Amino acid sequence: MNPLSLLLLSFAMSTDAFAAAIGKGSGLHKPRFAEALRAGLIFGTIEAITPIIGWLIGQAASRFVLEWDHWIAFILLVGLGLHMIHAGLSTDEDEPEDRPARHSFWVLAITAVATSIDALAVGVSLAFVEVNILVAALCIGLATTLMVTLGMLLGRILGQLVGKRAEILGGVVLMLVGATILYEHFASL
């Protein structure tokens, strides 16, 4: 996987967390930088761990699917991209009535796990392409930390409209990364 694809993948993986952070930030009373950074670190850590778990699962299965690896990566990434686009187009509005100054660790961790399921699946697909999983996981974790921190701070201002659009953009980017993997496979034949 080339560095540009890895960078795009990292930020695509962070867009659903960014969207969630905007929602979490809009649910807080005047979120401060320390709270935003705390949320970013929680999300980033979880988002960095899940692709490694997925990669380990993919490595265990890779010897059985070597001839189909590029198609598996493509289908997983396109499927995840379509799921993110669908989620970005959905219109569920849940406005909390009271706005706390801070979210609990468990609320943030559970939200981070929910938004990192796609990173687990991407980790599985990364087992089928040439990539250093530790570098990929670090890039995904750092991008998520940055995006969640920004999302929390912007949440009060931007609301859910931009968050949903960010998720749609992330889905499109994931689909493009999947198409690039497929293209690179066929270009090398």
C-alpha positions in Angstrom: 0.0 0.0 0.0 1.5 3.3 -1.0 1.8 6.2 1.5 -1.0 8.3 0.0 -3.4 5.4 0.2 -2.4 4.8 3.8 -2.9 8.5 4.6 -6.3 8.5 2.9 -7.3 5.3 4.7 -6.2 6.7 8.0 -8.4 9.8 7.6 -11.3 7.8 6.1 -11.2 5.5 9.2 -11.4 8.6 11.4 -14.5 10.2 9.7 -17.1 8.1 11.6 -15.3 8.9 14.8 -15.2 12.6 13.8 -19.0 12.5 13.1 -19.5 10.9 16.5 -17.3 13.5 18.2 -19.2 16.3 16.6 -22.4 14.8 18.1 -20.6 14.3 21.5 -19.2 17.8 21.4 -22.6 19.3 20.6 -24.0 17.4 23.6 -21.6 19.0 26.0 -21.9 22.4 27.6 -18.9 24.4 26.3 -16.4 21.6 25.6 -12.9 22.6 26.5 -9.6 21.5 24.7 -8.6 19.1 27.6 -12.0 17.3 27.3 -11.7 17.2 23.5 -8.1 15.8 23.7 -9.2 13.2 26.3 -11.9 12.0 23.9 -9.5 12.1 21.0 -7.0 9.9 22.9 -9.6 7.4 23.9 -11.0 7.1 20.3 -7.5 7.1 18.8 -6.2 4.3 21.0 -9.2 2.1 20.3 -9.1 2.9 16.6 -5.4 1.9 16.5 -6.0 -1.4 18.3 -8.9 -2.7 16.2 -7.1 -2.9 12.8 -4.3 -4.9 14.5 -6.9 -7.4 15.8 -8.5 -7.5 12.3 -5.1 -7.9 10.7 -4.3 -10.9 13.0 -7.6 -12.5 12.0 -6.9 -11.8 8.4 -3.3 -13.3 8.7 -4.8 -16.5 10.1 -7.1 -16.8 7.1 -4.7 -15.4 4.5 -3.1 -18.7 3.5 -6.6 -20.0 2.5 -7.4 -17.0 0.3 -4.2 -15.8 -1.3 -5.7 -16.0 -4.8 -8.7 -13.9 -3.8 -7.0 -11.4 -1.4 -7.4 -8.3 -3.6 -11.1 -9.0 -4.2 -11.6 -9.6 -0.5 -10.0 -6.2 0.4 -11.9 -4.5 -2.4 -15.3 -6.0 -1.3 -14.7 -5.2 2.4 -13.6 -1.6 1.8 -16.4 -0.9 -0.7 -19.0 -2.5 1.7 -17.7 -0.4 4.6 -17.7 2.6 2.4 -21.3 2.0 1.4 -22.3 1.4 5.0 -20.7 4.7 6.0 -22.5 6.6 3.2 -25.8 5.0 4.3 -25.1 6.0 7.9 -24.2 9.5 6.8 -27.5 9.8 4.8 -29.7 8.5 7.7 -31.6 11.1 9.6 -31.8 10.1 13.2 -32.0 13.1 15.5 -31.5 12.6 19.2 -30.9 15.8 21.1 -30.0 15.4 24.7 -32.0 17.8 27.0 -29.3 18.4 29.6 -25.8 19.0 28.5 -23.0 17.8 30.8 -19.6 19.4 31.0 -17.8 16.1 30.4 -18.6 12.6 29.0 -17.7 9.6 31.1 -14.8 7.4 30.1 -17.2 4.5 29.4 -19.5 6.5 27.2 -16.6 7.6 25.1 -15.0 4.1 25.1 -18.3 2.4 24.0 -18.8 5.0 21.3 -15.2 4.5 20.2 -15.6 0.8 20.0 -18.8 1.2 17.9 -17.1 3.5 15.5 -14.0 1.3 15.2 -15.8 -1.8 14.0 -15.0 -0.7 10.5 -11.3 -0.4 11.4 -11.4 -4.0 12.5 -12.7 -5.0 9.1 -10.2 -2.8 7.4 -7.5 -4.6 9.5 -8.7 -7.9 8.0 -8.4 -6.5 4.5 -5.0 -5.1 5.3 -3.8 -8.7 5.9 -4.2 -9.3 2.2 -2.1 -6.4 1.0 1.5 -5.4 1.6 1.4 -3.0 4.5 3.2 -2.7 7.9 0.2 -3.1 10.2 1.9 -1.2 13.1 2.5 1.8 10.9 -1.0 1.6 9.5 -2.5 1.3 13.0 -0.4 4.2 14.3 -1.5 6.4 11.3 -5.2 5.5 11.9 -4.9 6.1 15.6 -3.2 9.5 15.1 -5.6 10.6 12.5 -8.5 9.6 14.7 -7.1 11.4 17.7 -6.7 14.5 15.7 -10.2 14.3 14.1 -12.0 13.5 17.3 -10.3 16.3 19.1 -11.3 18.7 16.4 -14.8 17.2 16.2 -15.4 17.7 19.9 -14.3 21.3 19.7 -16.3 21.9 16.5 -19.4 20.0 17.7 -21.0 22.9 19.4 -20.6 25.1 16.3 -21.2 22.7 13.5 -23.8 20.2 14.8 -24.7 17.0 13.1 -25.0 18.3 9.5 -21.3 18.5 8.9 -20.7 15.2 10.8 -23.0 13.3 8.5 -21.3 14.8 5.5 -17.9 13.8 6.9 -19.1 10.2 7.2 -20.3 10.2 3.6 -16.9 11.6 2.5 -15.2 8.9 4.5 -17.3 6.2 2.9 -16.4 7.5 -0.6 -12.7 7.6 0.3 -12.8 3.9 1.6 -14.4 2.9 -1.7 -11.6 4.7 -3.6 -8.9 2.9 -1.5 -10.6 -0.4 -2.3 -10.6 0.4 -6.0 -7.0 1.4 -5.8 -6.0 -1.9 -4.2 -7.9 -3.7 -7.0 -6.2 -1.5 -9.6 -2.7 -2.1 -8.2 -3.3 -5.8 -8.3 -4.3 -5.9 -11.9 -1.6 -3.3 -12.9 1.0 -5.7 -11.5 -0.1 -8.6 -13.6 
